Structures are given as C-alpha cells and as structure tokens.
C-alpha cells in the first residue's frame, strides 16, 4: 500500500512522466523498479536516505517522512479552488 501511495503521488506531481502501476513478479525486477522510483523521488529533491529497500520493506518512520514530503510537494491546484469556494481562509468547519 505504501508503494501504491507513492506511485499515485508521483502521478499527480509528474503527470507527463510514465510511472509503473504495479510491481513485476520477479524479485530482481521489483528491486530495479523500486530503485528507479527511489531515484526519481531523489531527483525531485528528497534529501533523506531512500533506496529500493525503503519502498519494498517500509518502516513507520521512513514511510511517514516520505509520504509527508510527497504530500508537501503535491500541486496546490485543489487548494486554490477550495479557497475560492470556502472563503479567504480556506478552512473547513
């Protein structure tokens, strides 16, 4: 599920770039795909340690850090349309 969340986030962040929709069955191919995904995330500016193993074998701290970072760089298009419909503050009550 973590990898799926990462891939969905990457699709929103980079809609013009192809991202895998699932992992292959072969373990060496999985490692290769996850290494490519990790490199893509690092190319976007992620500064913490990230490799294929954090995506294949996630732990709570690394996952929280990665997903938090990804959500912070998501495009803010939805936020600006929400602000216009809910007022200047954009807060929901």
C-alpha positions as a Markdown table, in Angstrom:
| # | Residue | x | y | z |
|---|---|---|---|---|
| 1 | Unk | 0.0 | 0.0 | 0.0 |
| 2 | Unk | 2.9 | 2.4 | 0.7 |
| 3 | Unk | 4.3 | 1.9 | -2.8 |
| 4 | Unk | 0.9 | 2.4 | -4.3 |
| 5 | Unk | 0.5 | 5.7 | -2.4 |
| 6 | Unk | 4.0 | 6.8 | -3.5 |
| 7 | Unk | 3.1 | 6.0 | -7.2 |
| 8 | Unk | -0.2 | 7.8 | -7.0 |
| 9 | Unk | 1.5 | 10.8 | -5.6 |
| 10 | Unk | 4.2 | 10.7 | -8.3 |
| 11 | Unk | 1.5 | 10.6 | -11.0 |
| 12 | Unk | -0.1 | 13.8 | -9.6 |
| 13 | Unk | 3.3 | 15.5 | -9.2 |
| 14 | Unk | 4.6 | 14.5 | -12.6 |
| 15 | Unk | 1.6 | 13.8 | -14.8 |
| 16 | Unk | 3.6 | 13.8 | -18.0 |
| 17 | Unk | 6.0 | 11.2 | -16.9 |
| 18 | Unk | 5.3 | 7.4 | -17.0 |
| 19 | Unk | 5.2 | 5.7 | -13.7 |
| 20 | Unk | 4.7 | 1.9 | -13.1 |
| 21 | Unk | 1.2 | 1.0 | -12.0 |
| 22 | Unk | 2.3 | -2.2 | -10.3 |
| 23 | Unk | 5.4 | -4.3 | -9.5 |
| 24 | Unk | 6.6 | -7.2 | -11.6 |
| 25 | Unk | 6.5 | -10.7 | -10.0 |
| 26 | Unk | 10.3 | -11.3 | -10.4 |
| 27 | Unk | 12.2 | -10.1 | -7.3 |
| 28 | Unk | 15.1 | -8.7 | -9.2 |
| 29 | Unk | 12.8 | -6.7 | -11.5 |
| 30 | Unk | 11.0 | -5.4 | -8.4 |
| 31 | Unk | 14.3 | -4.2 | -6.9 |
| 32 | Unk | 15.1 | -2.5 | -10.2 |
| 33 | Unk | 11.7 | -0.8 | -10.4 |
| 34 | Unk | 11.8 | 0.4 | -6.8 |
| 35 | Unk | 15.4 | 1.6 | -7.3 |
| 36 | Unk | 14.2 | 3.7 | -10.3 |
| 37 | Unk | 11.3 | 5.1 | -8.3 |
| 38 | Unk | 13.6 | 6.0 | -5.4 |
| 39 | Unk | 16.0 | 7.8 | -7.8 |
| 40 | Unk | 13.0 | 9.6 | -9.3 |
| 41 | Unk | 12.0 | 10.8 | -5.8 |
| 42 | Unk | 15.5 | 11.9 | -5.0 |
| 43 | Unk | 15.7 | 13.8 | -8.3 |
| 44 | Unk | 12.6 | 15.7 | -7.2 |
| 45 | Unk | 14.6 | 16.9 | -4.2 |
| 46 | Unk | 14.0 | 14.4 | -1.4 |
| 47 | Unk | 17.1 | 14.7 | 0.9 |
| 48 | Unk | 16.7 | 11.8 | 3.3 |
| 49 | Unk | 18.0 | 8.3 | 2.8 |
| 50 | Unk | 15.9 | 6.5 | 0.2 |
| 51 | Unk | 16.6 | 3.3 | -1.7 |
| 52 | Unk | 14.6 | 0.3 | -3.1 |
| 53 | Unk | 14.5 | -1.3 | 0.4 |
| 54 | Unk | 12.5 | 1.6 | 1.9 |
| 55 | Unk | 9.9 | 1.0 | -0.8 |
| 56 | Unk | 9.9 | -2.8 | -0.7 |
| 57 | Unk | 10.2 | -3.1 | 3.0 |
| 58 | Unk | 8.8 | 0.1 | 4.5 |
| 59 | Unk | 9.1 | 1.0 | 8.2 |
| 60 | Unk | 6.9 | 3.5 | 10.0 |
| 61 | Unk | 9.4 | 6.4 | 10.4 |
| 62 | Unk | 10.8 | 6.3 | 6.8 |
| 63 | Unk | 7.3 | 5.9 | 5.4 |
| 64 | Unk | 5.9 | 8.8 | 7.4 |
| 65 | Unk | 8.8 | 11.1 | 6.4 |
| 66 | Unk | 8.5 | 10.1 | 2.7 |
| 67 | Unk | 4.7 | 10.5 | 2.5 |
| 68 | Unk | 4.8 | 13.8 | 4.4 |
| 69 | Unk | 7.4 | 15.1 | 1.9 |
| 70 | Unk | 5.4 | 13.9 | -1.1 |
| 71 | Unk | 2.2 | 15.5 | 0.1 |
| 72 | Unk | 4.0 | 18.8 | 0.7 |
| 73 | Unk | 5.1 | 18.9 | -2.9 |
| 74 | Unk | 1.8 | 18.0 | -4.4 |
| 75 | Unk | 0.4 | 20.7 | -6.7 |
| 76 | Unk | -1.8 | 23.2 | -4.9 |
| 77 | Unk | -4.4 | 23.5 | -7.6 |
| 78 | Unk | -7.1 | 21.9 | -5.5 |
| 79 | Unk | -6.2 | 24.1 | -2.5 |
| 80 | Unk | -6.7 | 27.3 | -4.5 |
| 81 | Unk | -10.1 | 26.2 | -5.8 |
| 82 | Unk | -11.1 | 25.3 | -2.3 |
| 83 | Unk | -10.1 | 28.7 | -1.0 |
| 84 | Unk | -12.3 | 30.4 | -3.5 |
| 85 | Unk | -15.3 | 28.3 | -2.6 |
| 86 | Unk | -14.9 | 28.4 | 1.2 |
| 87 | Unk | -13.7 | 32.0 | 1.6 |
| 88 | Unk | -10.3 | 33.6 | 2.1 |
| 89 | Unk | -9.2 | 31.3 | 4.9 |
| 90 | Unk | -9.9 | 28.1 | 3.1 |
| 91 | Unk | -10.6 | 26.4 | 6.3 |
| 92 | Unk | -13.4 | 23.8 | 6.8 |
| 93 | Unk | -15.6 | 23.9 | 9.9 |
